[in-house]
C-alpha cells in the first residue's frame, strides 16, 4: 500500500506542472517579433515569429488567435498561414508560415489575440491569457 501511495504522489506531482497547473496571476507578454514592428523590405517567403515572455499552453497557439492580415480593396482579409509553437528554453515562440509567398510591396499586420478575443486568446502554461491583443505590422519588398 505504501508503494501505491508513493506512486500516486509522484504521478500527481508530475501532473501539477502541466495539465493541472494553477494560474499564477501573471499574464504572458509578447517580448519580440521577427520581423520587427514597422519593418520594410521583408522577404516574400518570410516566416513570422512571435516571442513570448514565458512558456505557453501549446493548444492555445493556433490560427484562430495568431494570424496575418492584409487589406485588399478596403477589406481586411486573413492571409493563410500555418502556426506552430516552439517551446525552447529561450525564446518561447510561435512561428507563422504563410501558405504561399506574401505579396510584394504589401503591408501585413500580425494579430496575437489577448483576453476577451472572440475566438480565444493565447495563454501561458498556467492558463493566464495575454492581457491585451497585440498587433505588429511589416511591409514586404
DAMOWO-V846382 format. One record per run of one state. SS is the DSSP state (@ for helix, = for strand, . for the rest). FROM is the first residue (numbers start at 0). LEN is the number of residues. If there is no record, write none. Layout:
ss;from;len
SS;FROM;LEN
SS;FROM;LEN
This chain:
ss;from;len
.;0;1
@;1;15
.;16;13
=;29;5
.;34;4
=;38;4
.;42;4
=;46;6
.;52;3
=;55;1
.;56;1
@;57;3
.;60;5
=;65;7
.;72;2
=;74;5
.;79;1
=;80;7
.;87;4
=;91;7
.;98;8
=;106;6
.;112;10
=;122;2
.;124;4
=;128;1
.;129;4
=;133;7
.;140;1
